[in-house]
């Protein structure tokens, strides 16, 4: 770790720096923790007082996972006064990886992912290794989250979005506008995951967040048109048509770039249903 990096964080953001130093000291002192890194805006050096601390900690393979989660919760309670903490398995993650969402009394939020140490190798864009006992964070960055999805994952992103577009058509016909707006938001996020994968953006599964956090910070054309007023049928209908176009374009881009077949009859079916609902 660059001492100057942590000194700079502490000088600009003393609450964040204090917490990072406290976490570092606990990880260094306990052999059951093998590495500790900080990423996203804080890691890149452009965080502010409102930024949370996005971080990861690795544990060794010999450490029984049933023992990891109480120890992890103890860790976050040791380094500061906790208002509340959630320990949970993120969507799509295996059970040996969990996230701790922590709120501290001084207003700092910690977003900590705890995983087997060997699941993560190398430093990724916008990340800093704070502790690296075994050299796991050296070399080429790889992880199941960092790179593009496999074919099954990409197809799931695309197919679920087309399925949800059928829901939008249904809700429009029923006049259930708020439900339609919720589905449009889900479709938009799936489309942005595909757009990120098509442009080799790290962590494409985080969709919009990854696009805004990583160069070239590009967003697809027409994105703003997919945000509707949930109480206006005309706005919902226009946003639904816009999100259909966005999904089609992002699926096409991802299919070409990744070499996957993302075609599905659901695209035609859902598009026809939406055309009927928006006449």
C-alpha positions in Angstrom: 0.0 0.0 0.0 1.1 3.5 -0.7 1.4 5.3 2.6 0.9 8.6 0.8 -2.4 7.4 -0.6 -3.8 6.7 2.9 -2.3 9.9 4.2 -4.0 11.8 1.5 -7.4 10.2 2.2 -7.0 10.9 5.9 -6.1 14.6 5.2 -9.1 15.1 2.9 -11.6 12.7 4.6 -10.5 12.2 8.2 -13.5 10.0 9.2 -12.9 7.7 6.2 -9.2 7.6 6.8 -9.6 6.7 10.5 -11.9 3.8 9.6 -9.6 2.5 6.9 -6.6 2.6 9.3 -8.6 0.8 12.0 -9.7 -1.9 9.5 -6.1 -2.3 8.3 -4.8 -2.8 11.9 -7.3 -5.5 12.6 -6.6 -7.3 9.3 -2.8 -7.1 9.9 -3.1 -8.5 13.4 -5.4 -11.5 12.5 -4.1 -14.4 10.4 -7.6 -15.3 9.5 -7.7 -12.2 7.3 -5.3 -12.3 4.3 -5.9 -9.1 2.4 -7.8 -5.9 2.5 -8.5 -3.5 -0.4 -10.4 -0.3 -1.0 -12.0 0.6 -4.4 -14.4 2.8 -6.3 -14.3 6.6 -5.6 -12.3 6.4 -2.3 -9.8 4.0 -3.9 -9.5 6.2 -7.0 -8.8 9.3 -4.8 -11.8 11.2 -5.9 -14.2 10.4 -3.1 -15.9 13.0 -1.0 -17.5 13.3 2.4 -20.6 11.6 1.1 -18.8 8.6 -0.3 -19.1 5.2 1.3 -16.0 3.0 1.6 -16.2 0.2 -0.9 -13.8 -2.5 0.2 -13.1 -6.2 0.3 -11.4 -8.6 2.7 -10.2 -12.1 1.9 -10.1 -15.2 4.2 -8.1 -18.4 3.7 -9.6 -21.6 2.3 -9.0 -23.5 5.6 -11.3 -21.1 7.4 -14.7 -22.6 7.9 -17.3 -20.3 6.4 -19.7 -20.8 9.3 -17.0 -19.1 11.5 -16.4 -16.2 9.0 -19.6 -14.2 9.3 -19.6 -13.8 13.1 -15.9 -12.8 12.9 -16.6 -10.4 10.1 -19.4 -8.8 12.1 -17.2 -8.6 15.1 -14.5 -6.9 12.9 -16.8 -4.1 11.8 -18.0 -3.5 15.3 -14.5 -3.4 16.6 -13.4 -0.5 14.4 -16.2 2.0 15.2 -19.5 2.6 16.8 -22.0 0.8 14.6 -25.5 2.1 14.1 -26.6 -1.0 12.3 -25.1 -3.7 10.1 -26.6 -6.1 7.5 -24.7 -9.3 6.6 -26.2 -10.9 3.5 -25.5 -12.8 0.3 -25.6 -10.6 -2.8 -27.8 -11.6 -5.8 -25.8 -14.0 -7.9 -23.1 -14.6 -5.4 -22.1 -18.0 -4.0 -22.8 -18.6 -0.3 -19.1 -18.3 0.6 -19.2 -14.6 -0.4 -21.1 -12.1 1.7 -21.5 -8.4 1.9 -21.6 -6.3 5.1 -23.5 -3.0 4.8 -22.5 -1.0 7.8 -23.6 2.4 9.1 -21.3 4.1 11.7 -22.3 6.7 14.2 -20.0 9.3 12.6 -22.0 9.0 9.3 -19.5 6.9 7.4 -20.9 3.9 5.5 -18.8 0.8 4.9 -19.7 -1.5 1.9 -17.5 -4.6 2.7 -17.4 -7.8 0.7 -15.9 -10.8 2.4 -14.7 -13.7 0.3 -12.2 -16.5 0.0 -8.9 -14.9 -0.5 -8.0 -16.8 -3.7 -11.3 -15.7 -5.4 -9.7 -12.3 -6.1 -6.3 -11.8 -7.7 -4.7 -8.6 -8.8 -5.6 -5.0 -8.4 -8.5 -3.7 -10.4 -9.1 -0.3 -11.8 -9.7 2.3 -9.0 -8.6 -0.1 -6.3 -5.8 0.1 -3.7 -4.3 -2.8 -1.7 -4.2 -1.9 1.9 -3.0 -5.3 3.2 -1.8 -8.1 1.0 -0.1 -10.9 3.1 0.2 -13.5 0.3 0.5 -11.3 -2.8 -3.0 -12.2 -4.0 -3.6 -8.6 -5.1 -0.5 -8.5 -7.4 -0.6 -9.3 -11.1 -3.5 -9.4 -13.6 -6.8 -8.5 -12.1 -9.3 -11.3 -12.3 -12.5 -12.2 -10.4 -16.0 -13.6 -11.2 -17.3 -10.0 -10.8 -14.7 -8.0 -12.7 -14.9 -9.4 -16.2 -17.7 -10.0 -18.6 -20.5 -12.5 -17.9 -20.4 -16.0 -19.3 -23.0 -16.9 -22.0 -25.5 -18.1 -19.5 -25.2 -14.9 -17.5 -25.5 -12.6 -20.5 -28.6 -14.6 -21.7 -30.2 -14.3 -18.3 -29.7 -10.5 -18.4 -31.2 -10.2 -21.8 -34.0 -12.7 -21.5 -35.2 -11.5 -18.2 -35.4 -8.0 -19.6 -37.6 -9.1 -22.5 -39.8 -11.0 -20.1 -40.2 -7.8 -18.0 -41.1 -5.8 -21.1 -44.1 -8.1 -21.5 -45.0 -7.1 -18.0 -44.8 -3.5 -18.9 -47.3 -4.1 -21.7 -49.6 -5.9 -19.4 -49.5 -3.2 -16.7 -50.1 -0.5 -19.3 -53.2 -2.2 -20.5 -54.4 -2.6 -16.9 -53.6 1.0 -16.0 -51.1 -0.2 -13.3 -48.7 2.6 -14.0 -46.4 2.4 -10.9 -45.9 -1.3 -11.6 -45.0 -0.6 -15.2 -42.5 2.1 -14.0 -40.8 -0.5 -11.7 -40.4 -2.9 -14.5 -39.0 -0.3 -16.8 -36.3 0.4 -14.2 -35.4 -3.3 -14.0 -35.2 -3.5 -17.8 -33.0 -0.4 -17.9 -30.6 -1.9 -15.4 -30.3 -5.1 -17.4 -29.7 -3.2 -20.6 -26.9 -1.2 -18.9 -25.2 -4.4 -17.7 -25.1 -5.6 -21.3 -23.8 -2.2 -22.5 -21.1 -2.3 -19.9 -20.1 -5.9 -20.9 -20.1 -4.8 -24.6 -17.5 -2.0 -23.7 -15.3 -4.1 -21.4 -16.2 -2.0 -18.4 -15.1 -3.6 -15.1 -17.9 -5.1 -12.9 -20.6 -5.0 -15.6 -23.0 -6.6 -13.3 -23.3 -3.3 -11.4 -24.7 -1.6 -14.6 -25.0 2.1 -14.3 -22.7 2.4 -11.3 -19.8 0.7 -13.2 -20.5 2.9 -16.3 -20.2 6.0 -14.2 -17.2 4.8 -12.2 -14.9 3.6 -15.0 -13.5 5.1 -18.2 -14.6 6.1 -20.7 -17.7 6.9 -18.6 -19.9 6.4 -21.6 -23.7 6.1 -21.4 -25.9 4.8 -24.2 -27.8 7.2 -26.4 -31.5 7.6 -25.4 -31.0 6.6 -21.8 -32.7 9.7 -20.4 -35.8 8.9 -22.4 -36.3 5.7 -20.3 -37.0 7.6 -17.1 -40.8 8.1 -16.9 -43.2 9.9 -14.6 -44.9 7.0 -12.9 -48.3 8.7 -12.7 -48.5 9.7 -16.4 -49.6 7.1 -18.9 -48.2 9.0 -21.8 -44.8 9.2 -20.0 -44.9 5.5 -19.2 -45.7 4.5 -22.7 -42.9 6.7 -24.1 -40.4 5.4 -21.6 -41.4 1.8 -22.3 -40.8 2.3 -26.1 -37.5 3.9 -25.3 -36.3 1.1 -23.0 -37.3 -1.5 -25.6 -35.0 0.3 -28.1 -32.3 0.6 -25.5 -32.5 -3.1 -24.6 -32.4 -4.2 -28.3 -29.4 -2.1 -29.0 -27.5 -3.1 -25.8 -28.2 -6.8 -26.4 -27.0 -6.5 -30.0 -23.8 -4.8 -28.9 -23.1 -7.4 -26.2 -23.8 -10.3 -28.6 -21.4 -8.9 -31.2 -18.6 -8.1 -28.7 -18.9 -11.2 -26.5 -19.7 -13.6 -29.3 -22.8 -14.9 -27.6 -26.1 -15.7 -29.2 -28.6 -13.5 -27.3 -31.4 -13.8 -29.7 -34.8 -14.8 -28.3 -38.4 -15.1 -29.6 -39.3 -13.1 -26.5 -38.0 -10.0 -28.2 -40.6 -10.2 -30.9 -43.4 -11.3 -28.5 -42.7 -8.6 -26.0 -42.3 -5.9 -28.7 -45.7 -6.9 -30.3 -47.4 -6.8 -26.9 -45.9 -3.3 -26.2 -47.0 -2.0 -29.6 -50.6 -3.2 -28.8 -50.5 -1.6 -25.4 -49.2 1.8 -26.6 -51.5 2.3 -29.6 
